[in-house]
Amino acid sequence: MKFYIKTFGCQMNVHDSRRIEEILSNAGHVATNEPGDAQIALVNSCTIRQKPWHKAISETGRLRKGKISGRDKQLLVGLVGCVAQQEGDNIFDLLSHVDFVVSPDNYSQLPGIIDNLLKEKTQIAVTGFSEGRAEDFLSIERVAQGEVTAFVTIMKGCQERCKYCIVPTVRGPERHRGAEQILHEIRNLVASGVKEITLLGQKVNAYQADGLRFSDLLKMIDEVAGLERLRFTSPHPRHMTPDVTDCFGQLRTLCEAIHLPVQSGSNATLKRMGRRYTREDYLAVVARLKQACPEISISTDLIIGYPGETEAEFEQTLSLIEEVGYSAAFSFKFSPRPFTPAGKLDDDVSEEEKSRRLANVHALVNQQEKSFRDNLRNSVLEVLVEGEGRMDRQLTGRARNYQIVNFVSAQSINEMVGKLVNVRVTEVHPNSLEGELV
């Protein structure tokens, strides 16, 4: 049977969709990019905010319309991902004609669930968390031909318990993989042509297994022959210890870029959020990173209009943005989530005020992003070629600082993909750089 997956949310969900694809392919099913060709349709959902929750529910409803009309009555429709864990079999009340609901810890059961649905026309919900270490359901054995970047999950779940965050509820407690299994997966990926690895975890730098710290794991991966680049996301500022920050500028593969969520620049707001670090703690981490690697690019996440956020507290967020100098930032209005302490608070910052504050953040961050890219003009960047660009004979890839770089090459895409090339930046665009081969 042909299956189609629509993915919403974070890089962890993107990685999970690849795992689902591999699990179903190993069971004899065939992936398709066209939902109209599929006999199985899955929506991999995100619930970190209300908007992606709505998107996932809407897409699931759209796919099931064919079943209701009878046009695609043989189609199996399933909701997977974080919304599946959050809602469980309540989805069947919300969306009739959905056939199955499966949470992330249970993807290995998908082939059996599909077989059962083909035999018995019933609805199946499989949710909950597996016990023990995260060994059996995180690795990917192969990548598509021509892919030169890959994600590797080293841990899952989170026990940080930030008061606004639903992740611990839908992803479960922290579980960590053994280093040897991680290294085995990375070696296999590199052998298949992968040049760049991004380590994934809800709190990736809190990794610990078999007496190893996160910095120990980074150093072990750095020695993998054939690996050119290493990244990780998303770290928690509280676990950015000196042994981790010192890896920047020291390890051959570790790229000069980090996504370091701050959420707020106000100590009072951070305390209400339950972040367990202060503005000063965060800025000290930034200072260590810049000392270890002066050219490092830093991006972040920001929550605007958290309950109780005063104008003075918001101004402290603006001042922190100015002090750090981000290369990018993802900022969102506070969105109350179920099963979280913040979801029970009085959402006392009006929508109009949230919109005003968010616009101010966007203006400041856009200015910083432009300044960051302008400073790269005429510089020579090492670019990992990932594929074709939008223009004729144009290729695209990322620099070590995570900037997208487009350039023209006389060589074919097959000759260039996976190569590291030097590109001189000649043009700066809002979301990318343009250059010429050196």
N, C-alpha and C positions, 0 to 999 in steps of 0.2 A: 504493500500500500504506500501511496505517496503521502508525505506529511509536510506541513507548512508551519513555521514558527514566526510569530511577531513578537519582538522584544521591546520592552520599555525599561527605563531605569539605568542603573549604574553599570560599571564594567564587570562587576560580579555577575549581574544578570546576563550580560553578553557572553561571559565565560560559561555560565550555566546553560545557555542555549546551545553552545557548542557541545557541551557534555550530553545534552538531550539528543542532539543530532547524532552523536557517536553511538549512544546507547540504542537508539532506534535503528540506525543503520546496521549495527552489529546484529540486530534481531531480524534483519531482512527487509526493512522498510527503506524507502527512497526519499531523499529530501527534494523539495521543489520550492522555487521562489514565487510561484504563482498560486495564490490561494484557490483560484478556480480549478486548478488541476488536482487539488489534494483531496484525499479521503479522510485525513486526520488534520485538524487545525488546532494549534496550541497558541495561547497568549501567555507570554512570560511577563508577569506583572510586577509593578513597583508600587509601594504605598508610603514612601518616605514623606510625601505631602499629599494633600487632597487632590490636586490636579492630576498627577500621574495615576492615582487610584481611579479617578473618573475616566481617564483615557483607556485604561485596561478594561474596565467594565464596559465602556462604550464599544471598544473593538471586539470584545467577546460577544456582545449583543449583536453587532453587525454580522459577525460570522455565523451566528445561529439563525439569522433571518431566513437563510436558504432552507434550513431544516423545517422551520415553521411553515414556510410557503409550500414545502414539498419538493422544491426544485433540487435541493441537495439533501434529501432525507436520509441518505446513507452516510452523510458526513458525520464524523465524530468530532465534537468540539470540546476542548479542555482548557481549563484555566490553571496555570502553574505559577510558581513564584511567590512573592511575599503576600500578595492579596489572598492567594489560596490558603496560606497559613493563617492569616488574619481572620478570614471569613469562614473557612471550612465548608461544611455542607449547607450553610446559610445561603451560599451562592445559588443553590437550586431553587430557593424561594425568590431570590432576586432576579434570576435569569433562568426561566424554564428552558428546556431543550439543551442545556449544557450537560454533557455526558460524564465528565470527570473533573475532579479538583485534586491536584497533587502539589504538596509543598516541597521545598528544595531538598530536604533530607531524604526524600523518597523517590527520586527520579529513577533509580535503578529498577523500580517496580513497574515502570511505564509499559514495557512490552507485555507483561502479564496482565496488566489492567486493560490494555487494548484487546488482548485475546479474550478476556472475560466479557468485554462489552460486545464483541462480535458474536458471542454465543448467547448472551443473555441481555436483553434490552432493559438495562437498569442504570442507575446513576451511582457512581463510585466516588467517594472522598477519602483520600489517604493523606493525613497530616501528622504533625508531631515531629519530635526530634530523635535522632539516633543517639545512642549512648557511646561513651568512650572517645577515643581519639579520632581525628578526622582523616582516616586512612583510605577508606574504600570507595569514596564517591566524589573525589575532587580532581583526579588526574584526567588528562586528555592524551590519548595515545598517538594521535596523528593530527596534522594540520593539512589544509587544502594546498594543492600544488601552487607554488609561487608565493605563499605567505612567508614573510620574513620577520614578523613580530607575533608574539604569543603571550597569553596570560597564564600564570601558574599560581594557583591558590595555595597558600601556606598555612592558613588558619581560617576558621569561620566562627561566626557568633561574636557576641560582645557582652561583657559584664561591666561596662563603664557606667551604665544607667544614667545617662544624661536625661534630664527630666522632660525634654521635648521629643525624645527619640523612640520610635517604635521598633528599631532594629533588634534589640534583645528579645522582644516578643515574637518577631516573625523569623528571626535567624537563630535564636537559641543561645545557650551559653558558649563561652569560648572553648574551642577544641583546636589543637595544633597538630600538624603533620610531623612525622619524623624527618630529620634532615636528609637521611639517605634516600628516602622515597622522593623527596623534592629534587634532589640532585639527579636521581635516576630519570625523572621526568624531563628535567632540563637538558640532560645529555641527549635523550631521545629526540627532543625538539630540535636541538642544534644539529644533530645528525640528519634531520629531515630538511634542513635549510634555514631554520630560524636564526636570526642574528641578534634579535633584541627580545629580552624577557621582561615582563612587568609582573612583579609579585603582588598578589592580591590578598586582602584581609580586611574585615571591618575595622580592625585596630591593628594593622599589619606590623607595626614596630613593637607591639607587645609580645611578639612571638617568643616562645620558650619551649623547648623540648629536649629531652635527654641531656639536661644540663647546659644546653646551648642558648645563648642570647641571640637577639636579632642581628647584632653586629657580627657575631661569629658566623651566622648563616650567610650574610653578605660576603664575608671574606672567603668562605668556601665556594660560593657560586662564582666569585670573581676569578677563580682559578680554573673554571671549566674551559677546556680548549675549544676554540671556535666561537665562543660567545663574544660578541662585540659590545653589547650594551645591556645595562641593567637599570631598571626603575622599580619603584614600589608605590602603592597607594592603597588605602589612605592612612597615613600615620596620625597618631594622636599626640598633640604637643606635650602631654604629661609624660610620654614615653620616649621623647626625643632626647635621650641622655647623651652625655659627651662622647661615649664610645660609638654612638650612632652618627652624630654630627661629624665626628672626626673621619668617618669613612669617605665623606665627600672631599674630593681633591686628592685622596690617597689611593682609592681602588681604581684600577684600570677601566673597568666596565661601568662603574656607577656614574650615571649622567648628571650633568650640572643643572638639575631641575628638581623641584619638589613641590607637591601640593600639600599645604599645611593648613588645615581648617582652623580658623580662630573663632568664628561665629559672632563675637562681639569684642569691642575694645574697652568695655566698661567692666570693672571689677564687680560692681553690684549686679550687673546683668549676668555675668559669668557665674556668679555665686547662685543666683536664682535658677540658672540653667543646669547647675550641678556639674559644671565642667571640671572642677577640681584643679584649676590653675588660675593664675592671675595674669593681668595684662603684662606685668613686669616679667613673669615667668616666660610668657610667649616671646616677648621682645628679647629676652636673654638667649632663647633658642635661636631666634633669627640672627642675633649678633654672632653666635658661635658658628652658624652655618656660613655666614658671610666671611668670617675670619678663616674658616677652613677652605672655603671655595668662593673667592671674591666675585666670580662671574656667574654665580648661581642665580637661576630664575625661580621666583617663589610665587605660587598662586594660592588661592584660599577659598573658603566658603564663609558666607555671612548670612545670619538670620536677622531680618529687619522687623522691628515692631514686636519684639517678644513682650509678653505681659509685664506691665510695670515699667517698661523702658521710657524714661523721661527724655526730654529734649537734650538735657545735659549729658545723659548717658549715650545718646545717639551721637552727639558731637565728639565724645571720646572714641567712638568707632571711627569716625572720619579722621580724627587726628592719628589714630593707629595706622590707618590705611596710608596716610601721608608719610608717616615715619618709616614704614616697612618698604614701600615702593613696590607694589605687586606687578607681576607681568600679566596676570589675569585674575579674575575673581568671579565666583558664582554666588550671586546674592538673591535671596528670596524673602518674601513676606512670611512672617510666622504663620504656620498652618497647624492648628491643633489636631493631634492624632489620637485615636482611641487607645485605651490601655496605657496612657502615659500620664504622669502627674500634671504636666503642663496643660493637658487636654481638659483638666478640671478647673483651671484658673479662669478668672475673669479676663477675657480678651479685650483689655481696656484701651488699646491703641486703635483708633478708628481706621477704617480702610483708606480714607482720604489722607490721613497722616502717614500711614504705611506707604502709600503710593508716593507721597512727597519725599519721604526719607529715602525710599528705594531709588527714586530718580536722582537724588543728590549723590548717592553711592555710585550709581551707574556712571554719572558724569565724571566723578573723580577717578574711578577705576579706568574708564575709557581714556582719560587723559594720561594715566600712568601707562596703560598698554601702548598707546601711541608713542610716548616718550621712550619706552623700552625698545620698541621696534625701530624707531628713528635712530637710536644709538647703535643699531646693528648695520646701518647703511655703510657700504664699502668694506665691511668686515668679511672675512672668509670663514664659512661655517662648514663643518663636516656633516654631510647629509646622507642618511640611509635611504636609498631609493626604494619606495614601496609600490609605485604603480604609475599609471598614466595620469597626466593632468587634464585640464579641460580644453586646452588649446592644441593645435596641430604640433606634433613632435614634442609636446611638453611632457615632462616627467615631474613627479612630486614625491616628497619624502619629508622626514623631520630631522631637524638639527638636534644636537644633544641637549640643547636648552628647550626642547619640545616645540619649537616654532615650525610651522609648516613652510616649506621652501619649494617653490616651483622654478623649473629651469628648462631650457630647450637643449635637446641632445640629438646629434645625428645618428647615434646608435639606437637600435631597436629596444623596445621594452623588455624583451626576453634577455637581451645582453646586459641590461642595466639593473634590473630588479635584484635587490639584495646586495648591491655594491655600495661601498662607502666612497663618496666623492666629495671633493672640495668645491664649494660654490661661493662666488663673491656676490654679496647682496647689492643689487642695483636699484630695486624699487621696493617701497614699503606700502603695503595695503592694509586695510582694517583688520583682516583676519589671517594674513599670510605675508610671506616675503617672496620676492622674485629676484632671480639672479642668473649668473652665467658661470659655466664650468671654468674652473681654473686649471 
